[in-house]
Amino acid sequence: MKKEILIVVGVYAREKNEPTSAAFASGLTNLMTADANVTVTYIDNIQIVIDNDSFELYDAATGRPFSDFDLITMHGRLRTHREIAYAVSRYCQYRDIPHFNDYSVYYPGSKVGQAVAFLEAGVRIPKTLYALDGDRLLALAEKELEAPFILKHINGTKGKSNYLVDYRVLVTPTRELVFERRGGADTHLNNTSQGAAAALAPAAVPPQVIAQARAVAKALGLTLGGVDVMRHLDTGEFYFIEINSQPQLFTGALLDEKNVFAHQLILDLLA
């Protein structure tokens, strides 16, 4: 039986005749005709689903999961699409699928990159979907999710187009600062940059969740990380939403507490 090879071309489907990538795709297809079935897909066809203990990529053009393939390779403008290059490489590692090349060094720090990092760290996360193409993403959401769900705008920062996070855990290798953030009566935005209230909550997040937050920060090379977690109202389990490499220290709420925290971090590093 022939093997199955997938080529992920780092251009949009409408650019499939881009000379360099087209030459690679046709060359590899012709080379392997007698040995393997070669499928070519494009960067905007990819749909990503990351859930607890589950990681799958789909070719929306054919509906096939990437797990169908015996070998996956990428070629083209991959630096432009770091999220996809990183996710495909980590997916191949997760699924133990041979691949070339490995673009794990392209970790983008984006929400999809963080979801992969959380999955690999073994922490609980909400089901997370990603696609470059808006129509592909909406189609995936209709298939995979039930309302209500959270929609994160690609340019959403500091609470803009970003909703419903309960706790912020600031972590360093040896210290943590936990506070709760809640929006007012007229909004569900609870980022302090958007006017929400914040209060210290040292006992609100269990020690094991803080330890997990610290482990994720360490895995990502962060001396300081701001981890957002949300408690499931029915089960009480904590879900990791995102980790920020540059959390607010000298703006926003609880400035006195954050100043003490930041001061001690610098003293620890200088010791």
C-alpha positions as CSV (number, residue, x, y, z in Angstrom):
1,M,0.0,0.0,0.0
2,K,1.3,3.5,-0.9
3,K,2.3,5.8,1.9
4,E,0.5,9.2,2.3
5,I,2.5,12.4,2.2
6,L,1.1,15.9,2.9
7,I,2.8,19.0,1.7
8,V,1.8,22.2,3.5
9,V,2.6,25.1,1.2
10,G,3.2,28.4,3.0
11,V,1.2,30.5,0.7
12,Y,-2.5,31.1,0.3
13,A,-4.5,28.9,-2.0
14,R,-5.0,31.7,-4.4
15,E,-1.2,32.0,-4.7
16,K,-0.7,28.3,-5.5
17,N,1.2,29.2,-8.7
18,E,3.9,31.1,-6.8
19,P,7.0,29.7,-8.6
20,T,9.2,28.5,-5.7
21,S,6.5,26.7,-3.7
22,A,4.8,25.3,-6.9
23,A,8.1,23.9,-8.1
24,F,8.7,22.2,-4.7
25,A,5.2,20.7,-4.6
26,S,5.2,19.5,-8.2
27,G,8.8,18.2,-7.9
28,L,8.1,16.1,-4.8
29,T,4.8,14.9,-6.2
30,N,6.6,13.7,-9.4
31,L,9.4,12.2,-7.4
32,M,7.2,10.0,-5.2
33,T,4.6,9.0,-7.8
34,A,5.5,5.3,-7.6
35,D,5.9,5.2,-3.8
36,A,3.3,7.5,-2.2
37,N,0.1,9.5,-2.7
38,V,1.0,13.2,-2.3
39,T,-1.5,15.7,-1.2
40,V,-0.8,19.5,-1.4
41,T,-2.6,21.9,0.8
42,Y,-2.2,25.6,1.5
43,I,-1.8,27.7,4.6
44,D,-5.3,29.1,4.6
45,N,-6.9,25.7,4.3
46,I,-5.6,24.6,7.7
47,Q,-8.0,24.3,10.7
48,I,-6.6,23.7,14.2
49,V,-8.5,22.1,17.1
50,I,-6.7,21.9,20.5
51,D,-8.5,20.5,23.5
52,N,-7.6,18.6,26.7
53,D,-5.6,15.5,25.6
54,S,-6.5,16.2,22.0
55,F,-4.7,18.0,19.1
56,E,-5.9,17.8,15.5
57,L,-5.3,19.6,12.3
58,Y,-7.5,19.4,9.3
59,D,-7.2,20.2,5.6
60,A,-10.5,22.1,5.1
61,A,-10.2,21.7,1.3
62,T,-10.5,17.9,1.6
63,G,-11.8,17.4,5.1
64,R,-8.9,15.1,5.9
65,P,-7.2,15.1,9.3
66,F,-3.5,15.5,9.3
67,S,-3.3,12.2,11.2
68,D,-4.2,10.4,8.0
69,F,-0.6,11.1,6.7
70,D,2.6,9.1,7.1
71,L,4.9,12.1,6.4
72,I,4.3,15.9,6.6
73,T,6.5,18.5,5.1
74,M,6.2,22.3,4.9
75,H,7.6,24.7,2.3
76,G,7.2,28.4,1.4
77,R,6.7,31.6,3.3
78,L,6.6,30.1,6.8
79,R,8.1,33.0,8.7
80,T,5.1,35.0,7.6
81,H,2.8,32.3,9.2
82,R,4.7,31.4,12.3
83,E,1.6,30.2,14.1
84,I,0.9,27.6,11.5
85,A,4.5,26.5,11.1
86,Y,4.9,26.1,14.8
87,A,1.5,24.3,15.3
88,V,2.2,21.8,12.5
89,S,5.7,21.0,13.9
90,R,4.4,20.5,17.4
91,Y,1.4,18.5,16.1
92,C,3.8,16.2,14.3
93,Q,5.8,15.8,17.6
94,Y,2.5,15.2,19.5
95,R,1.3,12.6,17.0
96,D,4.8,11.1,16.3
97,I,4.5,11.7,12.6
98,P,7.8,12.0,10.6
99,H,8.2,15.6,9.3
100,F,10.7,18.0,7.8
101,N,11.7,20.5,8.8
102,D,11.0,21.2,12.5
103,Y,9.8,24.8,13.0
104,S,9.3,24.6,16.8
105,V,11.7,27.5,17.1
106,Y,9.0,29.6,15.5
107,Y,7.0,29.7,18.8
108,P,4.8,32.8,18.1
109,G,3.6,33.6,21.6
110,S,0.1,33.9,20.1
111,K,-3.1,32.3,21.5
112,V,-2.6,29.2,19.3
113,G,1.0,28.8,20.3
114,Q,0.0,29.2,24.0
115,A,-2.7,26.6,23.6
116,V,-0.1,24.1,22.3
117,A,2.2,25.0,25.2
118,F,-0.6,24.4,27.7
119,L,-1.5,21.1,26.1
120,E,2.1,19.9,26.3
121,A,2.3,21.0,29.9
122,G,-0.8,18.9,30.8
123,V,-3.0,21.7,32.1
124,R,-6.7,22.1,31.4
125,I,-7.7,24.5,28.6
126,P,-10.9,25.4,26.9
127,K,-11.3,23.9,23.4
128,T,-9.4,26.3,21.1
129,L,-9.8,26.7,17.4
130,Y,-7.7,28.5,14.9
131,A,-7.6,29.2,11.2
132,L,-6.2,32.0,9.0
133,D,-9.3,32.1,6.9
134,G,-12.4,33.6,8.6
135,D,-14.9,31.4,6.8
136,R,-12.9,28.3,7.6
137,L,-12.8,29.4,11.3
138,L,-16.6,30.0,11.5
139,A,-17.3,26.6,9.8
140,L,-15.0,24.9,12.3
141,A,-16.7,26.7,15.2
142,E,-20.1,25.5,14.0
143,K,-18.8,22.0,13.9
144,E,-16.8,21.9,17.1
145,L,-18.5,24.3,19.6
146,E,-21.7,24.9,21.4
147,A,-22.9,28.3,22.3
148,P,-21.8,30.3,24.3
149,F,-18.2,30.5,23.4
150,I,-15.4,33.1,23.5
151,L,-14.3,34.8,20.4
152,K,-10.8,36.4,20.5
153,H,-10.1,39.0,17.9
154,I,-6.7,38.7,16.3
155,N,-5.8,42.2,17.4
156,G,-7.5,42.1,20.8
157,T,-5.1,43.3,23.5
158,K,-5.6,44.9,27.0
159,G,-9.2,43.8,27.2
160,K,-10.2,45.0,23.7
161,S,-12.3,42.3,22.1
162,N,-11.3,39.9,24.9
163,Y,-13.7,38.7,27.6
164,L,-14.3,36.8,30.7
165,V,-11.1,36.0,32.6
166,D,-11.4,35.6,36.4
167,Y,-7.9,35.4,37.9
168,R,-4.5,36.7,37.1
169,V,-1.5,34.9,38.5
170,L,1.8,36.7,38.4
171,V,4.5,34.1,38.7
172,T,8.3,34.1,39.0
173,P,10.5,31.1,39.7
174,T,10.0,31.5,43.4
175,R,7.0,33.9,44.0
176,E,3.4,34.5,43.0
177,L,0.8,37.2,43.3
178,V,-2.8,36.3,42.7
179,F,-5.7,38.7,42.2
180,E,-9.2,38.5,41.0
181,R,-10.6,40.8,38.3
182,R,-14.3,41.5,37.8
183,G,-16.1,43.8,35.4
184,G,-18.8,46.2,36.5
185,A,-22.6,45.9,36.2
186,D,-22.6,47.3,32.6
187,T,-19.9,45.1,31.1
188,H,-18.4,41.7,31.2
189,L,-14.9,43.1,30.4
190,N,-12.8,42.5,33.4
191,N,-9.4,43.7,32.4
192,T,-8.3,46.5,34.7
193,S,-7.2,48.5,31.7
194,Q,-10.9,48.6,30.8
195,G,-12.0,49.8,34.2
196,A,-12.6,46.5,36.0
197,A,-12.1,46.2,39.7
198,A,-9.3,44.0,41.1
199,A,-8.6,42.6,44.5
200,L,-6.0,40.3,46.0
201,A,-7.1,36.7,46.2
202,P,-4.2,34.7,47.5
203,A,-6.3,31.7,48.5
204,A,-8.6,31.6,45.4
205,V,-6.2,29.6,43.2
206,P,-5.1,26.2,44.5
207,P,-1.3,25.5,44.9
208,Q,-1.3,22.9,42.2
209,V,-2.6,25.4,39.7
210,I,0.0,28.0,40.7
211,A,2.7,25.2,40.3
212,Q,1.3,24.5,36.8
213,A,1.4,28.2,35.9
214,R,5.1,28.4,37.1
215,A,5.9,25.2,35.1
216,V,4.4,26.7,31.9
217,A,6.3,30.0,32.4
218,K,9.5,28.0,32.9
219,A,8.9,25.9,29.8
220,L,8.5,29.1,27.7
221,G,11.6,30.7,29.2
222,L,9.7,33.4,31.1
223,T,11.2,34.8,34.3
224,L,7.9,36.7,34.8
225,G,4.6,35.5,33.5
226,G,1.0,36.7,33.9
227,V,-1.2,33.7,33.7
228,D,-5.0,34.1,33.3
229,V,-7.0,31.2,34.7
230,M,-10.8,30.7,34.9
231,R,-12.7,28.4,37.3
232,H,-15.4,26.2,35.9
233,L,-18.6,27.2,37.8
234,D,-19.9,23.6,37.8
235,T,-16.8,21.4,38.3
236,G,-14.6,23.9,40.1
237,E,-11.7,22.9,37.8
238,F,-9.3,25.7,36.7
239,Y,-8.7,26.3,33.0
240,F,-5.7,28.1,31.6
241,I,-6.7,30.9,29.1
242,E,-3.4,32.6,28.3
243,I,0.0,33.6,29.6
244,N,1.4,37.1,29.1
245,S,5.1,37.7,28.9
246,Q,4.7,41.4,29.7
247,P,2.0,41.7,32.4
248,Q,1.3,45.2,33.8
249,L,3.5,46.0,36.7
250,F,3.5,49.7,36.9
251,T,0.0,50.5,35.6
252,G,-3.5,49.3,36.3
253,A,-4.8,48.1,39.7
254,L,-3.0,47.0,42.9
255,L,0.1,49.1,42.1
256,D,1.5,48.9,45.7
257,E,1.3,45.1,45.7
258,K,2.7,44.8,42.2
259,N,5.5,47.2,43.0
260,V,6.6,45.1,46.0
261,F,6.4,42.0,43.8
262,A,8.5,43.5,41.0
263,H,11.0,44.9,43.5
264,Q,11.5,41.5,45.0
265,L,11.9,39.9,41.6
266,I,14.7,42.3,40.7
267,L,16.4,41.8,44.0
268,D,16.2,38.0,43.6
269,L,17.8,38.3,40.1
270,L,20.6,40.6,41.4
271,A,21.4,38.4,44.4
